[in-house]
């Protein structure tokens, strides 16, 4: 009889702990509506869920990569309202109403974005792990340069037009690391798109 009572007490304790955990979990969750690649997604997320984890784990948009998870490698770069952002450093619940574009939203296999096509032509990747972040960052960077935003490498910060030299591109893309060191090809791809945009 004693063993049965102990087992029942243990079972009741486990059930009580599970109920408490479920209540705590729901207290730290929120309904979130995100606009990703032109589509609305409704999710119930833990308030601490990064935008990167929401994209990869909840929406299965695995093009955006988890590299360092500390905002240092750029593999998770996406476009947020047209600006490049490390998705590992921001919480998903902060972005209701924002326009989020991942690598999947830039183009498709049959209709590549010009930057995607340039990366293919110039062999701007090797293992490909950093490539989605590199491409999203490059697209955002070209928009920044077009808007006249200077960088540390900009020769004339008062000029309304930024000359995208190799040094300028390297500086602006320095937040995106390529472990395979395909940098010359990445720069060549970006320069091709930048020069095409000026024509």
N, C-alpha and C positions, 0 to 999 in steps of 0.2 A: 504494500500500500504506500509505503514511504517513497519508493522509486517512482510510482505513478504520480504522486503529488509533486515531486521535484521536477519531473518531465513536464507536467502541466504548467507549473510555475515558470519554467524556462521558456515554454512555448508562448505563454502569455506575455512574458517580458520581451521576447522577439517581436511579437505582434505589436505591442505597445511602442517599441522602438521604431518599427516600420511606419506606423501611423504618424509618430512624431516627426520622422524624417520626411515623410510625404508632405506634412503641413509646412515644415520649414522650407522645403523645396518650392512649394507653390507660393510661399511668401516672398521668395527671391526670384520669381519668374514674372514675365510680362508678355502680353500679346504685342507683337511687333509687325508692322506692315512695311516692307521694304520694296523699293522699285529697283529691280536688277535687270539690266539688259532690256529695258522696255517692258518688263513683265512684273506684275505685282505678286509678291510672295507674302503670305501671312503665316507667322511662326509664333510659337510659344517658346520663349528663350529664357534661360537663366540670365539675370541682369549682368552677370560677369562675362557673358559670351562675347568673345572678340568678333569683329566683322569677318575676319579670316575663317574662324571656326564655323560661323553661321553659313558662310558660302560653301565651305568644303564638307562639313559634317552634316549639316541640316538640309542644304539645297543641292548637294552633290555636284557643285561646280568646281571640279578638282583641277582646273587649269591654273588657278591661283595657288601658288605653292607655299608651303610652310618650310622656311629655311631655318633661320636663327630664332624666330619668334621673339625677337628683341628689337626689331626695327633697324638692324644693322646691315642686312644683306640685300634687301629690296626684292626678294623673290615673290613676296606677297603683294606687290604694287598693283593697285587698281585705280580707276578713275572715279573720283567722287565730285559730282557737279563739274566735271571737266578738269579737275586738278588731280595730280597724282598723289596718292596716299598709301602709306604702309598699312595694310588692313589688319596686321597683327597688333597694332598700337591703338586701335580705336574700338569702342564697344558697339555692337550691332544696334542696341536700343537707342543710340544717339542719332541714328540716321533715317528715321522716318521722314518721308518727304524729300529725301535727297535722291539724286539720279546716280546710281551705281553702275559702272560698266566694268566688266571683267574681260579677260582675253576672249571668252566665248562670245561676248557681245560686240567685239570689234569687227569680226568677219567670220566667214564660214569656209569650209574647204573649197566650195565652188565659187566663192566670191570673197577673196582675201582682202583685208584692209591693205592699203598701199604699204604700210610699215611691215606688215606680215610678209607681203610679197617681196619686199626689199631684203628682209632678213633671209628669206629662202634663196634669192638670187645671189646674195653676197656671202652665203654660208655663215650667217651671223650666230651660229650656235654649234655646240658639239654634243654635250650630253643632253642639252635642252631644258635642264631643270630651271635655270634662271630666265629662260627666254620669255615666258609670258609676262613676267615682271619687267624685263628689259623693254619689251614692246610697248606695254602700257605706259611705262615711264617715258619712253621716247615720244609717244604721241602727246602726253601731257607736257613734256619739255618743249616740243615744237610750238605748242599753243602759248607757253610762257614767253618764248623768244619772239613770237609774232606780236605779243602784247607789249614787247619792249622791256621786259623785266631783265635787269642786268644780273650777272653772276660775278664771282670773284675773278673770273678770267676775262670779263668784258673790258675791252680797251678804253671805250668811251661810254661811261655810265650815263651821260647826259643825252646820248644819241637815242632817238626814238626807234631806231632800227638796230637790231643785234646781228652782227656778222657771225654766222655759225661756222667758225673755223674748227679745225680738229681739236685744238686746245679748249675752245669754248664747249664743244660737245662733250669732251672727256670730263671737264669740270662739272657740267650740268648732269651728267650720268654717273657721277662718282658714288652716288648712293646705291647703285646696283652693281653687285659683285658677280663676276663670272669666274667660277672655280676652274674652268677649262681655259681661261685667258683668251677668249675669242674677241678681245677688244678691238683690234684693227678692223675686223669684218663688221662688228656692230657699228662702229663709227662710220664705216663706208656706207652701210645700209641707211643710217640716219641722214648722212649728207645727201645721198641720192634723193630721199624723200623731201628733204628741206629744199634742195635745188629745184626739184619738180614743182614744189608748192609756190616757188617764186616766179616760175615761168607763166 
